[in-house]
Amino acid sequence: MSENKAIKGGEFVIRETPYTAVFIPEEFDEEAKMIRQTCLDFLDTEVLNKLDRIDAQEEGLMPSLMDKAGELGMLGVSIPEEYGGFGKNFNTSMLVADAVGGGFSFAVALSAHTGIGTLPILYYGNDAQKAKYIPKLATGEWKASYCLTEPNAGSDANSGRTSAKLNAEGTHYLINGQKMWITNGGFADIFIVFAKIDDDKNLTAFIVEKDFGGITMNPEEHKLGIKGSSTRQIFFNDCPVPVENMLSDRENGFKIAVNILNIGRIKLGAATIGSARMVINHAVQYANERIQFNLPISKFGAIRYKLAEMATRLFAVESASYRAGQNIDDAYDALIAGGMDEAKAKLKSVEQFAIECAIIKVWCSEMLDYVVDEGVQIYGGMGYSADAPMERAYRDSRINRIFEGTNEVNRLLVVDMLLKRAMKGELDLMGPAQAVAGELLAIPDFGDEDDAPFAAEKKIVANLKKAGLLIAGAAVQKLMMSLSKEEEILMNIADIIGYVYITESVLLRAEKLVHTDAEKAEYATDMAKIYLYGAIDKINAAGKEALYSFGEGDELNMMLVGLRRFTKAQPFNVKDARQRIAKRLIEENKYCF
């Protein structure tokens, strides 16, 4: 990595990033764009015209779609060429998840197969396991699923009760237990199964083939959304698994689960981007066609507000997602250059940015929920009709705040991972936090005016980081070891950190566009500023709620003064900025940013 790219995961909290160090989606090369277009064309020709049949779970339809996707190489984008894939980098695989994200239940099936179903073998399997399974998974000849969740083991995955015992001959492990909410369960050929051997404290992972025997299933689950996604309870009854099918080492299963979920989180974020883009397109087109009071409803300010806000929130999280994706690629390149094994480097690079992965999962899924809700509202009564496109999008969106760890768990993880890295000396949080506390007693330094692009906005972001450090530092000092039990305060802090990351990302994208694409930069600047000014209010509210929870007396008053100082900004006319964004959307009749 070049010096300006050598940023650690979570380091954005205490370090400024130059715009030259970030990747923006406008920079994808022609090959990546062709891969994306292949995915979009596949949705148009094979998926979107079959949505009712997919949701009805027509026998054999989803597996046949997976076969066709495999023939086009869509299942093997990130798989090394030696195993039949294309060997593309992480950010290109993000682009595929984005492109397929508008495919409703098909997107879920594909993501489960290529992600949590395939990657444990690719990253943790030995040479024999990879040679046996990965080529067939890359083509879709075999479909994969991931069996972790149990009736009494959801967020607390390591508490699972599924057991594995070695048979008398020492040749097979006999697996017994129940797994639930298993995506692709009804048609999968390969299951990544987590179980505890004897009295082990931690899970062990196994590669289980459907034909091993001892596997039964309940009927398909009836769900609120993603109705076309096969979701089954799966029972293992003395299922014989050859000893050579243990994945990685004994009791390494929980680590596998955590690391693979990091990838799942950021990929889920990318998928919601594609889904939101499709919803916005429908909403804009309907607003242009729907006539009320002799005018298209796109002429009315309330509708234009919704369209512009939907586009702004999408643009912001898109900026953060591909920024983090490139950080992961840069970290991987550096680890490879240092001599690390490819599979280990893939895992380590994602693990390095696990904080960003959790933020992206939360903010992207909540962005999509906002977008589909406003999409229903723009459609009005028709939005509630199953004959219009918003109803399915609305229902399907809701699972994303639960998938890959609930948003509450991910918020807690953001703060927990930051504090643990600080305690290990990997991130210096206490030094900057103490400096911020000292700054409260000093006369504010207003500095000289800087007329460089986004100078004022970047100063605001720097102050928002100080607000987060102020509150997190005070909470650690005041609550000490009991902070881990104060989940409401931790989630307040997570909100501040998350809004800082997304806001900085969209500002950096706009700044880069100023230097590369003047026309697009105009709209990017409006969206960056709109998002920034919304984030200021949200950070201020989260900060006050946290301070009110543990502060008292003069100390509380001083911290509130500091919070007000660090969340100040000059007035900005967000209404006019939204009008400019809405005008562009309406003229183009689609999301065009």
N, C-alpha and C positions, 0 to 999 in steps of 0.2 A: 504494500500500500504506500502511496505517496504520503508525505507528512500531513497534508491537510485532510487526508481521508482517515488517518489513523485515530479514529474516535472509538472509544469503548462503548459497550452497551450501557445505557443509562447515563452516560457522561454528558448528554445534552443538558442535564439539569444544572451543571456547573461550568459548562464550556460553550462559547459561541462557535457556531459552525458557519464558515463562509459559503456563499452560494455556489462557488466553484466545486465544493466538495460533495454536493448532492446530485443524485440522478433524478431526472424528471421524465415522465412517460413520453414526452415529446421527443426524447433522445433515442428511442428504440430504433434499431437498424431495420433495413428492408426485410431481412430474413425473419426477424421477430414479428414484424407486421404481417408478413405472409402467413406465418403460423397462426396468428390471431385471426386473420380473415378466414382461414380454413375452418377454424372452430366456429366462427359466426355463421359461415355458410352451412356448416353441418347442422347447427340449430335450426336454421331457416328451412332446410330441405328435409330433415329427418325427425326433428323433435317438436317444434312449435306447432306443426300441423297435426300432431298426434297427442296433444296434451290430455284430452278427455280419455283417450284409450290408455295412456300411461297412468293417469290417476285411477282408472278402473282396474289397474294391474292386470291387463290383458296377458294371458299366459304366453310366456316366451318373448314378449315385446322388449322389455328392458334389457335382457341379456343380448338380444339381437342388435339393439342399438349400441351396446357396449362392444359387440363384435365389430360393427361398422366403424366405430370410433377407433378401435384398435387397428383396423386396416389402414386408416389414415394417419396412424402414428400418434394420435391424441393421448394415448395411455402411456407412451414411452418418452415423452419430451425430456424429462430430467433423468432418465435411466441411461447409464453409460452405453456407448456404442457396442462394446464387447458383449453386452447382454441383449442386443437388439433394439436399443433406444437411440435417441438423438443426442444425448449427452449435453443438453443445453444448461445454461446456468440457472441459478435460483430465480432471478428476476424474470426470466423468460417463462419459467413455470408459473410464476405469479400472473403473468399476462394471460396464460392459458386459463387459469382459474377465473380470472376476470372475464374473459371472453365467454366461457361456458356458464358463468354465473347467472345469466338470464335464462337458463334452461330448466328452471324449477326442479322437479324431482330428479330429472336426469342429471343435473349438476351435482346433486347430493350423492347419487350412485357413483358417478365418475370420480368425485373428490374422495369418497371413502375408499374406493379401489386404489387409486393412484397414490393416495396419502397414507392414511393409517393402516391400510391393508397391505401395501407393497413396501413402504419405506422401512418398517422394522427389519425385514429380511435383507433389504439392500444395505442398510447401515450397520446391522448387528449380526447378520448371518455370516457363517464361514464360507469358504470358497465353494465347497460342495453344495451347500444350501442355495447359494446365489446362482450357481450354474444350473441347478435343477428347477428352481422356481421362477427366477426373475424373467427369463426370456418368454415364458408362457404368460406371465402377468403383463409383460410389456405389450404383447399382441392382443390380450384379452381372451386368449384360449382358456385360461383359468381366471376366474373372478375371485376377488379377495374381500374379506371382512375382518373386523377387529372386535374381539370379545373381551371386554374389560368390565363393563358395568354389571352389577348384580342387584337384586332387590334391596339389599341392605348395604350396598357399597356403591355410592354415586360419586359425590365430590371426594369422599374419603375412600379412594380407590384401593388403597393398600389393606383395607379391612375385609377384602373379599374372602369368601369361604370356600370357593372351588378348590378342590384338593387334587394332588397328584402323588401317587405312590408307585414305587418301583416294584415290578412283579418279581416273583421268586426266581425266575431265570435271569433277571437283570437285563432284559432286552427291551422292555417297554415300560413306560409310565402309564398307569391307569388313571384317567382323569374323571372326576365326578363333581358335578355342580350345575348351577343354573346361571345363565347369562341373559340379560334383557336389553331391549332397545338396540338390537344388533342390526345395523344398516347393511343391506345386501345379503342378510342372513338367508333369505329364501332361495337364492340362486348361487350363492358363493361355493366355490370349489375348495378354497383355502381359508382357514380361520387362524388368526393370531390370537391364541388363548392364553390368559393369565391365570395361574393357579399357584397354590402354596404346596411345597413338598414337605410332607410330614409336619413337623412343628416349626417350620421356618417362620420368621417374623415378616419376611418380605416376599413378594411375588416372584415367580419365575415365568418366563414366556416360552411358549411352544408353538411350533408350526404344525397345524392339524389339518389333514386332508379329509374332506367329507366322506371319502370311501373307506376311511379307517374303521368305521362302524361305531356303534354305541352312541350315535347322535340322533336326537329327536327334536322336533320343533313344535311350538304352538302355532295356530293360524296367524295370519298377518294382523298386526295391531291396527285398530281404528284410530286415526289421528286427526288432530285439528287441521294440520297442513301437511305438506310434502306427502300427499296420499299415494303418489306413484312410487315412492321409495319403499323398497321391501324392508320391513322392520319386524323382527321376530324375537321371541324368547327361544333360547336354545338350551337344551339339556344334554349333558354329557353323562353317560351311564357306563362306567368302566370302559371308556373310550381308550383303546390301546394306541399309544403314541410311541414310535421308536425312540430310543434314547438319543439317537443322532439328530432328532428333530427338536431337541432343546435349543432355544434361541439364545445365544450369548451364554453367560455364566449363570449358575444357580443363584437365585435371589437378586438377579439384576433386572427383573421384570419391571419393578416400579420405576427404576431409572429410565428404562426403555419407554414406558408409558409417558412419563413426564416430558422427555425430550421429543418424542413424536408428537405430543400434544402442542408443543411450542410451534412446530411446523404447521400443524392443523389450525392453530389460531390465526396465524398471519395469512394462510391460504383461505381460510373462511372470510377474513376481511376482504381479500381480493375478490372473492366470489360475490360478496354483497355489492361491490362496486359495479360489476356487470349487471346485476339484478336491478340496482337503483337506476342505472343509465336507461335500461329498457322501460322502467316505470315512468321516468321523467319524459321519455319520448312519447309514450301513450298520453300522458297528461297534457303535454304541450299540444299535441295533435287534436285531442278532444277539445281543449280550450279554444283552439282556432276554429273548430267546426261547430261548436255548440252556440246557437244564437239565442239570446235573451234580450228583451227591450231593444230589438232591432240591431243588436251588436254582438259580435263574437265575445264570449265571456273573457277572452284573453285581453280585451280592452279595459277591463275593470281592475282597479288598483289592488283589491283584496286578492284576486287571482294572480296578478303579476307578482305580488309579494310572495305567495306560496311557491310559484315557479322559480323565482330567483333564489329563495332560501333553500329549496330542494337542491338546486344546482350548486349553490355555494357549499353546502355541507358535503355533497359528493366530491366536489373539486378538492376540498380540504383534506379529506381522509385519503383520497387517491394520492395526493401529494405525499402524505406521510407513509403510505404503504410501499410505494416504489422507492422512496428514500431508504426505508429500512431494508427492503429487498436488496438494494445495491450495497448497503453496509454489510449485509450477510455475505454477498459475493466477494467484497473486498477482503473481509476477514478470512474467508476460505482461501483466497489466492495467497494471502500472507502466510497462512498455516501450511499450505502446500509448499510454498517457497522455503519454509523452515524445515521441511522434511517430514511432515506429518502424513500418515496414511490418508488416502482420499476419503474413505468412509468416516473415519474419525474427524477429519477436517470438516466434513459436511455437518456433522452433529455439533462439533465445538463452535462453529461459526454461528449456527442458529441459537445455540445455548447462550452465546455471548450477548445476543440481542433479544433474550427472552422477555425483558421488560417491555421493549418496543412491540414485540409480538402480542403481549397481553393488552397493551394500550390499543393497538390496531384492532384486535378482536372486539373489544368493548365499543370503541367509538364507531367502527364501521357497522356493527350490528345495530347500534342505536340510531345511526344515520339512516339505515335502511328502514327501520320501523317508522321513523319520522316521514320519510319519503313516501312509503306506501300509505300511511295514514292520510297524508295530505293529497295523495293521488286519489284515494276514495272520495275525499271531500270535493275535489275539483270535478269529479264525475257526478257528484250529487247523488240523486236517487239511483242512477245507473251504476254508481260505484258499488252499491250494495247488491247488484244483480250478478248472479253466477254466469250470465251470458256476456258480461263485460270483463275486460282483462284485469281489473283491479282486485276483484274478489279473491282470486287464487293468489295473487302477489301478496295481499294483505295477510292471508292465512299462513302462507309458506314462510313469510318473513319471521314470524314469532319464534321459531325454534332456534334462530341464530344467537339469541341471548342466553340460551341454555347449552347448546352444542359446545364442545371443546372446553368445558368448564364454564359454569355460570358467570355472568358478568360481575356478580358480587364477589365470587372467588377470585376472578382475575383482577379486580380492583385491589383486593387484599394482597394478592401476589405482587403487584407492582411495587407497593411500599415495602413489603417483606423482602423482596429481592434487592431493592435499593439499600435498605438498612444492613442486610447481611453482607453485601459487597463492601459497604463502608466499614463494617466491623472487621472484615478480612483484610482491609487495607487496599482493596482493589479500586475503590473510589474515595476521594477525599471530600466527604460531605461536611464533616464537622468544621473544617477550616473555613470554608465559605459561609457556613451557617453562623459561626461565631463572628465573622466579619460583618455579616448583615445585622446581627444583634448590636454590634458596636456602632454601626452606621445610624441606628436610631437615636443615638445620643449626640450625633454630629450635625452640623449645619448642612442642609442639603447642597450638593454640588450640582448646579444646573448646567454647568459646562458651556461651551461655545455652541452656537448654532451650526449644524452640519447639514448641508444641502445635498448630500449624496442620496441616491435612491433608497428609500425605506429606512433612512437613518433614524427618524423619529419613531417609526414602528418597531425597529429593532431595539431601541432603547426601552420601549414599553415592554417588549418580551423579556429583556434582561431584568427589568423590575418585577415582572411576574414570576420569574425564577426566584428572585429574592423573596417574594411573598411566600412561595412554597418552602424555601429554606428556613425562613423565619418561623413559620408555623410548625414544620416538621421538627426543627431543632428545639423549639420550645416544648413540643409534645414529648419528645424523647427525654428532655431534661426534667420535665415536671412529672411524667408518669412512669418513667424508667421501665422496669420489666412488665408492668401492668398494661403498657401500651398495646401489647399484642391482643389483649382482650377487649380493647376499645374499638370495635369494628366500625362504629359510625364515624369516629374521628379518622381512622385509617382510610375510610372511603372518601371523606372530605379531602384528605391529602392526596389521594389517588386522583381525584377529579382535577385538582390543581395541576398535578404533574402531567396528566393526560392532555388537558387543554393547552398547556405550555408546548407539549411536543407537536400536537396537530397544528397549532397556530404558527409555531416557528417553521414547520415544514411548508405550509402554504405560502408564507412570506418568502421563503427561500426559493420556492418554485417561481413565484411572481418576479422576484429579483432576477433570476436567471433568464426568464423570458424577456425582461427588459433589454437584455444584452443579446438575445438570439431571435426573438420574434415580436417585433414592436406591436403588430396588430393584436395578437393574442394577449400581449402583456397588459394592454388597457383593461381587458375584462378580468384577467388574473389579478390585477392590482385591486380592482373593485371587490372581488370576492375575498381576497386576502384581508383587506381592511374591514369588510363586513364581519368576517369570522373573528378577527382580532377584537373588534369592539364588543361582539357578543361574548367572547371568552373572558374579557375583562370583568363583565358583570357576574358571570358564573363563578369565576375565581374569587371575586370579592365575597359573594354569597357563601361559597364553601369555606372560605377562610374565616369569616365571622362565625359561622356555625361551629367550626372546630374550636376557635378561641373561646367562645361562650361556654364550651363544654368542659374546659379545664382551666381557663384563666380566671384570675380574680384580682380585685383591688387595683392599685396603681400599675402593677405589672400588666394586667389586662388592658387598661387604658392606653399604656404605652404601645403595646402590640397592635391595638386597633388603630392608633395613629400611624404606625408603620405600615399596616395593611392598606390604609387609605392612601398613603404616600406612594406605595408600590403598585396601586391599581388606578392611578390617575392617568388621564389622557385628554388631549385636546379634542374639542367637538368635531364630529365627522357626520356628514349628511348621508346616513345609510339608506334613506328612502330613495334619493336620486341615484345612488349606486345600484340599488336593486332594480330600479326602473331601466337602467342601461343594460343590465344583465337580462332582464325579462324581455326587453326589446330584441336583443340578439337571439334569444331562444325562440321567440315567436316568429321572427323573420326566417330563421333557418328551419323552423318546424321540428326541431329535435335538440337534444343536448349536443352542443357544438364546441365544447371547451376542452 
